[in-house]
Amino acid sequence: MNYTRPPLAIEIEPIKKAFIDAKARGVRLRYITEITKSNISYCKELMGMVDELRHLDGIKANFMISETEYLAPVILYEEGKIASQIIYSNVKEVVEQQQYIFDTFWSKAISGEQRIREIEEGIIHYGTRAIENPDEIIKEISRLTANSNKLDTCLNSGGMQYSYNHFFDIKKRLLEKQKQGEHKGIRYITNIEHESLQLTRLYLDHGIQIKHVKNLPPVSFGISDKEIALTIEKMESGKVIQSLLISNEPVYVKHFTSMFEGLWKNGVDPADRIKEIEEGIEPEFLEVINDHEKVSQIVVDLAKSAKSEVLLLLPSSKGMVRLDRLRGIDYLINASQNGATINIICPLSEENSDIVKKISQKAPNIRILNGNIHSYGMLIVDNARLLKVEIRKPNSEIFSEAIGFAIYSNSRHSVDSFKSFFELLWNERKLNEELNRADEMQKEFINIAAHELRTPIQPILGLSEVLQAKIKDPKQIQLLDAIIRNSKRLQQLTEDILVVSKIESKSLNLHRQQFNLNDIISNVVQDYKKQIEKENNSNSNVNLSYKPTTADDHKLVVEADKARIVQVISNILGNAVKFTKGKGSRITISTERKQNQEVIIKIKDTGIGIDQEILPRLFSKFASKSYQGTGLGLYISKSIIEAHGGRMWAENNNNINNTDGEKGATFYFTLQTINVPYQIPTEH
């Protein structure tokens, strides 16, 4: 039920009595709603009438479900009103579907006690929710605005009108609080056009700060110091918003605050924009130029004229060489020395390494990021001029010979659009470089740590085994067993880490040889049988067998890395043994050769099966819910099989076509067999 329904369950006697009677009959009652300050007292009383009450932010549903029936009042947010119509069904499929929906909500909800404690103790509950009721949207924006300590808003002219229609009185009260030092003020970013001049002046006269941005982002949003509200609707002529996303999650608040500050920094003073509109100053132009020499001169002139900012996208390393021959690099160095901010994205190679070195020596404040090869170049100067140049002959040494047509413009829309594109590229390349550095540092650390761990493990393990052979005291033997067992686990972990490092660096070498796969599987099975018998624990009742499915499976010859294939089979079989316990349990290995010379190896157990939460990422690193494992074994196994050109997958037995409800899981992997004119020696 949504937040308006709990009061009805308490105040309407027949409903309240129905809850109490159902609980008295032993019916299990579960109730989900949105607990708010306004309904908290009703929710407290309701908690005594049901078995469990949970809270879910922004829930809109109103329905009830039993084992056989579904009931939904046709009403949303009308407080104190009972629905005049209901939807009822006892169709099994409908009931099962609604039960699934309820269970999904239930799993995402938090306990009522926790939410009540958060409200009473002032604990902030972080969340994001969508609102699609226009009246509720106005209510939420009003609340966000009134509770703010600062307010920043990015809206188009239609959004400005919507804001004025519904929230201007609240903003006037905030401006009064600002005069008394109790509020940090209100800022607006908008696109000031002729039709919005009157409203812009009104806002400015009341003390609201405004900046003009021609190329607004595709979303309109408002941010307080605690919350963000946003919509993708255009709100033309102040049209009412039909859908709104609202969140107090810090990551979203921080993101949109950063976006606002970037727009504010580059916004145009409203007085300048108003003057432009009223006096028609600075007509915009957009010119397509096919004169290559003219384009070359424009590049030089723009580089010379740079005062505050240059954004340069070069299509290739040779593109930097061509620009240097025009002396464009020298002009950019001079601009940087005079205080201009210069960012360059360019593919870096030996070809332009000397130029990059010259830039770093003469103008260390110029920032250069390694980019991808493009079919065009782009130059934006002082946030006022844009030049985009097509590259026709990328290998040409001369600038005018390499280019095709060019677009040259001072259009605010064009400049802002291409600047936004450049900034996206810049942030992507910057993040990529940071991730690469972090990844390399992580891999280097893991590699060093694994090698450093490997060195002391071997003598610990070896000397412990020597000592174990010489002592007779049972307690001391038991202690040494623990040391040896855990040393072997640590040894296996270090080996796994080193293998993962090789897999990720694509340096896992395979030592291929021809061998009989049947013998390898048989040997591993025999080893595990002995291990199970030796441990004499709950696994001792497990029946472990290898069952070839065709008569000629003793001729399953493959060309592969024998040690790695043994590692794969051992990993899967080890997991099967670990999770298959009890009398009558079975682990069966079988093989099936296909007509395309592919052999499928199947390892099937009757254990506990694969956790549904783990199953989608079963073969990813660290996919484990067991305290005994690291979750690296299956990742390594799948990587080894794929390195051999094979496939690996798994499924729970109850998902396979069977009718007896069989438990456990089945793992599969494939290898390619070969035909050989001689007999592969049998291994024993």
VMD Tcl script that draws the C-alpha trace (Angstrom):
set ca {
  {0.00 0.00 0.00}
  {1.21 3.56 -0.63}
  {1.71 6.04 2.21}
  {-1.95 7.19 2.22}
  {-3.40 3.78 3.17}
  {-2.13 3.00 6.73}
  {-4.48 5.59 8.32}
  {-7.45 3.84 6.70}
  {-6.40 0.47 8.14}
  {-6.54 2.01 11.63}
  {-9.40 4.49 11.41}
  {-11.93 2.39 9.45}
  {-13.21 -0.16 11.94}
  {-14.20 -2.98 9.52}
  {-10.72 -2.92 7.94}
  {-9.01 -2.86 11.32}
  {-11.19 -5.70 12.60}
  {-10.46 -7.75 9.47}
  {-6.71 -7.51 10.15}
  {-7.13 -8.46 13.81}
  {-9.42 -11.41 13.01}
  {-7.09 -12.74 10.31}
  {-4.13 -12.66 12.66}
  {-6.17 -14.40 15.36}
  {-6.93 -17.21 12.88}
  {-3.19 -17.71 12.34}
  {-3.05 -16.01 8.96}
  {0.47 -14.69 8.24}
  {0.11 -10.97 7.50}
  {2.86 -9.04 5.69}
  {2.42 -5.33 4.94}
  {4.56 -3.04 2.75}
  {4.11 0.72 2.71}
  {6.11 3.96 2.68}
  {6.51 5.13 6.28}
  {6.58 8.94 6.51}
  {6.43 11.51 9.28}
  {2.73 11.99 8.55}
  {1.72 8.33 8.88}
  {4.28 7.09 11.42}
  {1.79 6.85 14.31}
  {-0.57 4.73 12.22}
  {2.29 2.49 11.09}
  {3.31 1.93 14.72}
  {-0.19 0.75 15.57}
  {-0.38 -1.30 12.38}
  {2.80 -3.15 13.37}
  {0.88 -4.67 16.26}
  {-1.86 -5.90 13.94}
  {0.32 -7.69 11.35}
  {3.16 -10.19 11.58}
  {5.68 -7.92 9.88}
  {5.59 -4.43 8.37}
  {8.26 -3.15 6.01}
  {9.09 0.22 4.44}
  {9.81 0.86 0.74}
  {10.57 4.33 -0.62}
  {8.16 5.69 -3.24}
  {5.89 2.65 -3.42}
  {2.80 3.36 -5.52}
  {1.12 -0.05 -5.54}
  {-2.14 -0.76 -3.75}
  {-3.00 -4.47 -3.78}
  {-3.56 -7.48 -1.54}
  {-2.68 -11.09 -2.34}
  {-3.53 -14.39 -0.68}
  {-2.77 -17.96 -1.73}
  {-5.63 -17.97 -4.22}
  {-6.92 -14.42 -4.71}
  {-5.74 -10.96 -5.83}
  {-7.43 -7.65 -4.92}
  {-6.40 -4.13 -5.99}
  {-8.22 -0.91 -5.01}
  {-8.34 1.51 -7.97}
  {-6.90 4.57 -6.19}
  {-3.51 6.23 -5.83}
  {-2.79 9.20 -3.56}
  {-6.20 10.48 -2.42}
  {-5.69 10.68 1.33}
  {-8.60 9.53 3.49}
  {-10.61 8.21 0.53}
  {-11.70 4.62 0.02}
  {-11.51 3.27 -3.52}
  {-14.85 3.22 -5.32}
  {-13.70 0.39 -7.57}
  {-11.50 -2.67 -7.15}
  {-9.81 -5.19 -9.41}
  {-10.31 -8.82 -8.34}
  {-8.98 -12.08 -9.75}
  {-8.64 -15.71 -8.68}
  {-6.92 -16.76 -11.92}
  {-3.90 -18.81 -10.89}
  {-1.49 -17.13 -13.31}
  {-2.52 -13.63 -12.18}
  {-2.19 -14.57 -8.50}
  {1.26 -16.10 -9.08}
  {2.43 -13.04 -11.01}
  {1.26 -10.62 -8.31}
  {2.82 -12.83 -5.62}
  {6.12 -12.56 -7.47}
  {5.77 -8.76 -7.60}
  {5.00 -8.62 -3.87}
  {7.99 -10.84 -3.02}
  {10.23 -8.61 -5.14}
  {9.05 -5.52 -3.25}
  {9.42 -7.38 0.05}
  {13.03 -8.33 -0.65}
  {13.90 -4.70 -1.39}
  {12.07 -3.21 1.60}
  {13.56 -2.51 5.04}
  {11.98 -3.29 8.39}
  {9.39 -0.89 9.75}
  {11.29 -0.61 13.03}
  {14.40 0.57 11.19}
  {12.53 3.22 9.18}
  {10.66 4.51 12.26}
  {13.97 4.77 14.13}
  {15.49 6.68 11.18}
  {12.62 9.19 11.18}
  {12.56 9.67 14.97}
  {16.35 9.96 15.30}
  {16.76 12.12 12.20}
  {18.79 9.48 10.39}
  {19.04 10.25 6.68}
  {17.65 7.51 4.48}
  {19.32 7.69 1.09}
  {17.27 6.75 -1.95}
  {16.09 7.62 -5.44}
  {12.47 7.51 -6.59}
  {10.37 8.41 -9.59}
  {7.16 10.45 -9.24}
  {4.53 10.51 -11.97}
  {1.70 12.38 -10.26}
  {1.76 16.13 -11.19}
  {0.33 17.24 -7.84}
  {2.80 15.08 -5.95}
  {5.62 16.51 -8.10}
  {4.66 20.08 -7.14}
  {4.49 19.01 -3.51}
  {7.95 17.41 -3.60}
  {9.61 20.34 -5.41}
  {8.01 22.72 -2.90}
  {9.40 20.65 -0.03}
  {12.89 20.48 -1.58}
  {12.88 24.23 -2.21}
  {11.59 25.21 1.24}
  {14.05 22.93 3.08}
  {17.11 24.08 1.11}
  {20.08 25.99 2.46}
  {21.10 26.81 -1.09}
  {19.28 26.30 -4.39}
  {20.74 25.89 -7.88}
  {18.45 25.31 -10.85}
  {19.05 24.60 -14.53}
  {15.92 25.15 -16.65}
  {14.89 26.24 -20.12}
  {12.61 29.26 -20.51}
  {9.50 27.06 -20.21}
  {10.88 25.62 -16.98}
  {11.45 29.15 -15.68}
  {7.77 29.87 -16.28}
  {6.74 26.62 -14.53}
  {8.96 27.53 -11.58}
  {7.44 31.02 -11.39}
  {3.87 29.67 -11.55}
  {4.27 27.21 -8.68}
  {7.26 28.09 -6.50}
  {8.00 31.82 -6.72}
  {6.41 32.64 -3.35}
  {8.62 30.03 -1.66}
  {11.67 31.49 -3.40}
  {10.79 35.00 -2.18}
  {10.79 33.67 1.39}
  {14.21 32.07 0.77}
  {15.53 35.40 -0.53}
  {14.35 37.07 2.69}
  {16.20 34.39 4.67}
  {19.29 35.09 2.50}
  {19.18 38.77 3.52}
  {19.25 37.65 7.17}
  {22.19 35.33 6.53}
  {20.07 32.18 6.87}
  {20.29 31.02 3.23}
  {23.08 30.93 0.65}
  {20.96 32.19 -2.23}
  {19.31 31.06 -5.45}
  {21.05 30.61 -8.80}
  {19.47 29.91 -12.18}
  {21.04 28.69 -15.41}
  {18.74 29.15 -18.38}
  {18.64 29.99 -22.05}
  {17.69 33.67 -22.13}
  {15.69 34.45 -25.27}
  {13.55 37.40 -26.31}
  {10.33 35.84 -24.99}
  {11.84 35.24 -21.52}
  {13.35 38.74 -21.02}
  {10.53 40.00 -18.79}
  {10.67 36.98 -16.49}
  {14.48 37.15 -16.40}
  {14.38 40.79 -15.29}
  {11.79 39.97 -12.63}
  {14.02 37.24 -11.18}
  {17.07 39.50 -11.27}
  {15.17 42.35 -9.56}
  {14.28 40.03 -6.68}
  {17.92 39.04 -6.15}
  {18.07 35.70 -7.98}
  {21.39 35.17 -9.76}
  {21.10 34.10 -13.40}
  {23.49 33.06 -16.16}
  {22.74 32.36 -19.79}
  {23.80 29.09 -21.42}
  {22.78 28.56 -25.00}
  {23.36 24.79 -25.13}
  {21.53 23.49 -22.08}
  {21.83 19.83 -21.08}
  {18.95 17.51 -22.08}
  {17.66 17.37 -18.50}
  {16.24 20.15 -16.34}
  {17.24 19.88 -12.70}
  {17.26 21.62 -9.35}
  {19.77 20.93 -6.57}
  {19.70 21.87 -2.93}
  {22.49 21.10 -0.50}
  {20.79 17.77 0.19}
  {18.68 16.67 -2.80}
  {18.41 16.64 -6.58}
  {15.20 16.73 -8.65}
  {15.32 16.31 -12.42}
  {13.13 15.77 -15.47}
  {13.66 15.31 -19.20}
  {10.42 17.12 -20.06}
  {10.73 20.42 -21.93}
  {8.00 22.25 -19.95}
  {7.15 24.45 -22.93}
  {5.31 27.62 -21.86}
  {5.30 26.45 -18.24}
  {3.61 23.12 -18.95}
  {3.10 20.95 -15.86}
  {5.68 18.23 -15.28}
  {4.33 14.69 -15.57}
  {7.37 12.74 -14.35}
  {10.18 13.61 -11.96}
  {13.17 11.80 -10.51}
  {14.16 12.85 -6.99}
  {17.14 11.64 -4.97}
  {19.18 12.47 -1.90}
  {21.96 10.02 -2.71}
  {25.25 11.90 -2.36}
  {26.72 10.56 -5.61}
  {23.87 12.10 -7.65}
  {23.84 15.35 -5.70}
  {27.61 15.65 -6.18}
  {27.41 14.82 -9.90}
  {24.74 17.39 -10.73}
  {26.33 20.00 -8.47}
  {29.54 19.54 -10.45}
  {27.59 19.79 -13.72}
  {25.89 22.98 -12.53}
  {29.18 24.56 -11.47}
  {30.69 23.78 -14.88}
  {27.75 25.37 -16.66}
  {27.80 28.35 -14.27}
  {31.50 28.91 -14.81}
  {31.06 29.05 -18.59}
  {27.71 30.86 -18.55}
  {27.12 34.33 -19.96}
  {26.31 37.28 -17.72}
  {22.58 38.07 -18.11}
  {23.25 41.77 -18.71}
  {25.50 40.89 -21.67}
  {22.95 38.46 -23.05}
  {20.11 40.95 -22.67}
  {22.22 43.55 -24.45}
  {22.93 41.12 -27.28}
  {19.21 40.46 -27.69}
  {18.14 44.11 -27.48}
  {20.91 45.53 -29.67}
  {21.46 42.58 -31.99}
  {25.20 42.51 -31.19}
  {27.57 39.88 -32.63}
  {25.78 38.12 -35.43}
  {26.57 34.46 -35.53}
  {28.06 32.76 -38.58}
  {28.71 29.22 -39.74}
  {30.92 28.83 -42.79}
  {31.83 25.72 -44.80}
  {35.26 26.26 -46.37}
  {36.81 24.28 -49.23}
  {39.81 26.62 -49.69}
  {42.60 24.63 -48.00}
  {45.01 27.57 -47.82}
  {42.33 29.71 -46.17}
  {41.76 26.96 -43.60}
  {45.51 26.83 -42.91}
  {45.53 30.59 -42.27}
  {42.49 30.34 -39.96}
  {44.32 27.70 -37.90}
  {47.32 30.00 -37.53}
  {45.16 33.05 -36.70}
  {43.16 31.15 -34.07}
  {46.32 29.82 -32.42}
  {47.79 33.34 -32.36}
  {44.62 34.91 -30.94}
  {44.15 32.49 -28.01}
  {43.81 34.35 -24.73}
  {42.08 32.14 -22.15}
  {41.40 28.63 -23.43}
  {42.29 26.28 -26.29}
  {40.77 22.84 -26.83}
  {42.56 20.90 -29.58}
  {41.68 17.47 -30.97}
  {44.31 16.18 -33.39}
  {43.41 13.23 -35.64}
  {46.78 11.45 -35.52}
  {50.37 11.77 -34.37}
  {51.21 13.09 -37.84}
  {48.51 15.74 -37.34}
  {50.64 17.23 -34.55}
  {53.66 17.21 -36.87}
  {51.70 19.07 -39.57}
  {50.47 21.66 -37.04}
  {54.02 22.18 -35.80}
  {55.16 22.93 -39.36}
  {52.54 25.73 -39.45}
  {54.11 27.06 -36.20}
  {50.73 26.41 -34.56}
  {52.42 24.56 -31.68}
  {54.71 27.54 -31.04}
  {51.72 29.91 -30.88}
  {50.00 27.59 -28.41}
  {53.15 27.48 -26.27}
  {53.15 31.30 -26.22}
  {49.47 31.37 -25.24}
  {50.12 28.94 -22.38}
  {53.06 31.03 -21.16}
  {50.67 34.01 -21.08}
  {48.16 32.16 -18.88}
  {45.85 30.39 -21.34}
  {44.52 26.93 -20.46}
  {45.36 24.50 -23.25}
  {44.16 20.89 -23.48}
  {45.23 18.63 -26.36}
  {43.98 15.15 -27.28}
  {46.29 13.44 -29.75}
  {47.49 9.91 -30.52}
  {51.03 9.69 -29.14}
  {53.82 7.78 -30.87}
  {57.49 7.98 -31.72}
  {56.52 10.22 -34.65}
  {55.47 13.17 -32.46}
  {57.51 12.37 -29.32}
  {60.00 15.23 -29.95}
  {57.17 17.77 -30.27}
  {55.55 16.50 -27.06}
  {58.92 16.82 -25.34}
  {59.29 20.41 -26.62}
  {55.82 21.28 -25.29}
  {56.51 19.77 -21.86}
  {59.80 21.67 -21.57}
  {58.58 25.08 -22.77}
  {54.95 25.00 -21.57}
  {54.52 22.39 -18.84}
  {50.97 23.62 -18.13}
  {49.75 22.36 -21.51}
  {47.97 19.07 -20.86}
  {48.18 16.32 -23.47}
  {46.20 13.07 -23.38}
  {46.77 10.08 -25.61}
  {43.79 9.76 -27.95}
  {42.43 7.57 -30.72}
  {42.85 8.12 -34.45}
  {40.05 10.26 -35.92}
  {38.97 11.26 -39.42}
  {38.86 14.93 -38.45}
  {40.51 17.52 -36.23}
  {38.92 20.19 -34.04}
  {40.06 23.51 -32.56}
  {38.03 25.61 -30.09}
  {39.50 28.94 -28.96}
  {38.35 31.08 -26.02}
  {34.92 29.42 -26.01}
  {34.05 31.66 -28.98}
  {35.44 30.17 -32.21}
  {35.22 26.64 -33.59}
  {37.11 25.06 -36.48}
  {36.39 21.45 -37.48}
  {38.52 20.07 -40.31}
  {38.02 16.87 -42.30}
  {41.13 14.77 -43.00}
  {41.31 13.40 -46.55}
  {44.95 12.28 -46.80}
  {46.09 11.30 -43.29}
  {49.62 10.39 -44.39}
  {50.32 13.71 -46.10}
  {53.14 15.80 -44.61}
  {51.61 19.19 -45.53}
  {48.54 20.50 -43.67}
  {46.80 22.01 -46.72}
  {47.27 18.77 -48.67}
  {45.94 16.54 -45.89}
  {42.62 18.28 -45.29}
  {39.21 18.30 -46.98}
  {36.43 20.74 -46.18}
  {36.25 22.67 -42.89}
  {33.47 24.16 -40.74}
  {34.24 27.51 -39.12}
  {31.75 29.16 -36.74}
  {31.24 31.48 -33.79}
  {27.75 30.11 -33.18}
  {27.28 29.71 -29.47}
  {25.28 26.53 -30.03}
  {27.96 25.00 -32.26}
  {30.82 26.01 -30.00}
  {29.08 24.69 -26.89}
  {28.09 21.44 -28.60}
  {31.59 20.66 -29.82}
  {33.08 21.79 -26.52}
  {30.79 19.37 -24.69}
  {31.91 16.63 -27.08}
  {35.57 17.50 -26.48}
  {35.05 17.46 -22.71}
  {33.42 14.04 -22.95}
  {36.42 12.77 -24.90}
  {38.78 14.45 -22.46}
  {37.11 12.94 -19.40}
  {36.95 9.53 -21.08}
  {40.66 9.58 -22.01}
  {41.63 10.96 -18.59}
  {39.62 8.30 -16.80}
  {41.04 5.64 -19.10}
  {44.60 6.71 -18.29}
  {43.84 6.76 -14.56}
  {42.24 3.31 -14.74}
  {45.18 1.95 -16.72}
  {47.62 3.31 -14.17}
  {45.59 1.91 -11.29}
  {45.22 -1.43 -13.05}
  {48.93 -1.68 -13.75}
  {49.75 -0.78 -10.13}
  {47.26 -3.36 -8.87}
  {48.59 -6.10 -11.14}
  {52.18 -5.26 -10.23}
  {51.36 -5.35 -6.52}
  {49.48 -8.65 -6.79}
  {52.28 -10.20 -8.83}
  {54.95 -9.06 -6.37}
  {52.86 -10.12 -3.38}
  {52.23 -13.58 -4.86}
  {55.92 -14.11 -5.60}
  {56.90 -12.88 -2.16}
  {54.37 -15.23 -0.55}
  {55.55 -18.18 -2.63}
  {59.15 -17.90 -1.37}
  {58.52 -18.56 2.36}
  {55.66 -21.04 1.84}
  {57.83 -23.77 0.32}
  {60.29 -24.07 3.23}
  {57.41 -23.85 5.75}
  {55.63 -26.68 3.97}
  {58.74 -28.78 3.40}
  {60.16 -28.45 6.90}
  {56.75 -29.10 8.47}
  {56.44 -32.36 6.54}
  {59.96 -33.39 7.57}
  {59.17 -32.59 11.19}
  {55.88 -34.49 10.99}
  {57.71 -37.64 9.91}
  {59.98 -37.49 12.95}
  {57.56 -36.87 15.82}
  {55.17 -39.32 17.48}
  {53.15 -37.13 19.85}
  {49.51 -37.10 18.52}
  {48.85 -33.51 19.67}
  {52.00 -32.26 17.94}
  {51.06 -34.19 14.79}
  {47.62 -32.56 14.89}
  {49.20 -29.10 15.13}
  {51.54 -29.85 12.23}
  {48.60 -31.13 10.19}
  {46.95 -27.72 10.61}
  {50.16 -25.94 9.57}
  {50.60 -28.16 6.51}
  {46.94 -27.94 5.50}
  {46.84 -24.15 5.69}
  {50.26 -23.82 4.04}
  {48.94 -25.82 1.11}
  {45.87 -23.56 0.94}
  {48.12 -20.49 0.93}
  {50.33 -22.11 -1.68}
  {47.31 -22.78 -3.89}
  {46.12 -19.20 -3.42}
  {49.47 -17.76 -4.52}
  {49.51 -20.07 -7.55}
  {45.95 -19.01 -8.44}
  {46.86 -15.33 -8.13}
  {49.86 -15.79 -10.42}
  {47.75 -17.65 -12.98}
  {45.07 -14.91 -12.88}
  {47.81 -12.32 -13.39}
  {49.03 -14.23 -16.47}
  {45.49 -14.59 -17.81}
  {44.79 -10.86 -17.50}
  {48.12 -9.89 -19.03}
  {47.51 -12.45 -21.84}
  {50.81 -14.20 -21.01}
  {49.39 -17.62 -20.08}
  {51.53 -20.00 -22.13}
  {50.19 -23.45 -23.02}
  {52.61 -26.37 -23.37}
  {50.63 -28.51 -25.79}
  {51.17 -32.23 -26.22}
  {49.08 -35.15 -27.40}
  {47.58 -37.37 -24.70}
  {44.65 -39.63 -23.97}
  {42.00 -37.57 -22.16}
  {40.38 -40.71 -20.79}
  {43.57 -41.59 -18.86}
  {43.83 -38.10 -17.37}
  {40.22 -38.14 -16.16}
  {40.62 -41.67 -14.73}
  {43.78 -40.68 -12.84}
  {42.15 -37.58 -11.31}
  {39.09 -39.61 -10.29}
  {41.26 -42.26 -8.63}
  {43.19 -39.55 -6.74}
  {39.97 -38.05 -5.38}
  {38.63 -41.48 -4.43}
  {41.74 -42.07 -2.33}
  {41.43 -38.60 -0.80}
  {37.77 -39.23 0.15}
  {38.64 -42.59 1.72}
  {41.57 -41.07 3.62}
  {39.54 -38.17 5.08}
  {36.83 -40.54 6.39}
  {34.28 -37.77 6.92}
  {30.83 -36.91 5.57}
  {32.22 -37.23 2.02}
  {33.05 -40.92 2.55}
  {29.55 -41.92 1.41}
  {29.95 -40.15 -1.96}
  {29.98 -42.46 -4.99}
  {32.55 -41.03 -7.46}
  {32.71 -42.59 -10.93}
  {33.91 -41.94 -14.46}
  {31.46 -43.23 -17.05}
  {32.49 -42.95 -20.74}
  {29.35 -42.78 -22.85}
  {30.67 -44.29 -26.12}
  {32.64 -47.43 -26.82}
  {35.66 -45.70 -28.32}
  {36.16 -43.06 -25.59}
  {39.41 -44.74 -24.63}
  {40.74 -43.10 -27.83}
  {39.91 -39.51 -26.79}
  {43.20 -37.98 -27.96}
  {43.61 -34.23 -27.52}
  {46.48 -31.84 -28.10}
  {46.52 -29.60 -25.07}
  {48.44 -28.53 -21.97}
  {48.13 -31.67 -19.85}
  {48.88 -29.97 -16.53}
  {46.32 -27.23 -17.18}
  {43.60 -29.73 -18.18}
  {44.30 -31.70 -15.00}
  {43.98 -28.39 -13.11}
  {40.56 -27.74 -14.70}
  {39.21 -31.22 -13.94}
  {40.58 -31.05 -10.38}
  {39.01 -27.63 -9.77}
  {35.55 -28.74 -10.86}
  {35.79 -32.13 -9.19}
  {37.10 -30.53 -5.99}
  {34.10 -28.20 -5.87}
  {31.74 -31.13 -6.47}
  {33.31 -33.10 -3.61}
  {33.19 -30.07 -1.31}
  {29.46 -29.48 -1.83}
  {28.24 -33.09 -2.17}
  {27.81 -34.85 1.16}
  {25.66 -37.54 2.74}
  {24.63 -41.11 2.12}
  {23.66 -41.92 -1.44}
  {25.39 -38.86 -2.92}
  {26.90 -39.26 -6.40}
  {29.47 -37.50 -8.58}
  {29.55 -38.78 -12.15}
  {31.98 -37.83 -14.92}
  {31.09 -38.69 -18.49}
  {32.32 -37.79 -21.97}
  {30.53 -37.49 -25.28}
  {32.23 -37.07 -28.63}
  {30.40 -35.04 -31.27}
  {30.62 -35.43 -35.05}
  {32.75 -32.28 -35.32}
  {35.52 -33.98 -33.31}
  {34.49 -31.99 -30.24}
  {34.30 -33.84 -26.93}
  {32.03 -32.66 -24.11}
  {33.21 -33.50 -20.60}
  {30.33 -33.49 -18.10}
  {30.77 -33.51 -14.30}
  {27.46 -34.03 -12.52}
  {26.83 -34.11 -8.77}
  {23.87 -34.47 -6.42}
  {25.05 -31.77 -3.99}
  {23.46 -28.50 -2.93}
  {23.58 -26.94 -6.40}
  {24.67 -23.45 -7.46}
  {23.34 -20.45 -5.57}
  {20.96 -18.49 -7.84}
  {22.66 -15.24 -6.86}
  {26.06 -16.59 -7.91}
  {24.96 -18.41 -11.08}
  {24.98 -15.39 -13.50}
  {28.58 -14.51 -12.49}
  {29.75 -18.03 -11.67}
  {32.85 -17.84 -13.84}
  {33.86 -14.32 -12.77}
  {36.68 -13.58 -10.36}
  {35.85 -13.90 -6.66}
  {32.36 -15.35 -7.36}
  {31.94 -17.32 -4.15}
  {29.69 -17.45 -1.09}
  {31.83 -20.12 0.58}
  {34.22 -19.15 3.37}
  {36.48 -21.94 2.13}
  {37.21 -20.61 -1.35}
  {38.43 -17.48 -3.12}
  {36.22 -17.75 -6.20}
  {39.25 -17.90 -8.53}
  {39.16 -21.58 -9.47}
  {36.27 -21.48 -11.95}
  {37.49 -18.20 -13.47}
  {40.89 -19.81 -14.06}
  {39.33 -23.03 -15.38}
  {37.12 -21.25 -17.90}
  {40.05 -19.11 -19.06}
  {42.20 -22.22 -19.58}
  {39.47 -23.97 -21.59}
  {38.83 -20.87 -23.71}
  {42.60 -20.58 -24.33}
  {42.33 -24.09 -25.83}
  {39.45 -22.94 -28.06}
  {36.80 -24.66 -25.95}
  {33.74 -23.61 -23.96}
  {32.67 -24.01 -20.33}
  {29.24 -23.64 -18.73}
  {27.18 -24.92 -15.83}
  {23.57 -25.34 -14.71}
  {21.58 -26.64 -11.78}
  {20.12 -30.09 -12.31}
  {16.62 -28.87 -11.46}
  {16.86 -26.56 -14.48}
  {17.65 -29.47 -16.81}
  {14.74 -31.30 -18.42}
  {13.90 -33.83 -15.72}
  {10.82 -34.63 -13.68}
  {12.27 -36.20 -10.53}
  {13.42 -32.95 -8.86}
  {17.05 -34.01 -8.93}
  {19.38 -31.81 -6.87}
  {22.95 -30.72 -7.52}
  {24.69 -29.14 -10.51}
  {26.36 -30.13 -13.75}
  {29.50 -28.55 -15.22}
  {30.43 -28.92 -18.88}
  {33.51 -28.08 -20.90}
  {34.63 -28.92 -24.42}
  {37.93 -29.76 -26.10}
  {38.79 -30.61 -29.66}
  {39.95 -34.20 -30.26}
  {42.41 -35.17 -32.97}
  {42.92 -38.25 -35.11}
  {46.41 -39.79 -34.72}
  {47.93 -42.65 -36.74}
  {49.66 -44.11 -33.68}
  {48.75 -45.27 -30.19}
  {49.16 -42.71 -27.39}
  {50.78 -44.47 -24.41}
  {48.29 -45.20 -21.65}
  {49.06 -43.50 -18.32}
  {48.76 -45.30 -15.00}
}
mol new
graphics top color blue
foreach p $ca { graphics top sphere $p radius 0.5 }
foreach p [lrange $ca 0 end-1] q [lrange $ca 1 end] { graphics top cylinder $p $q radius 0.2 }
display resetview
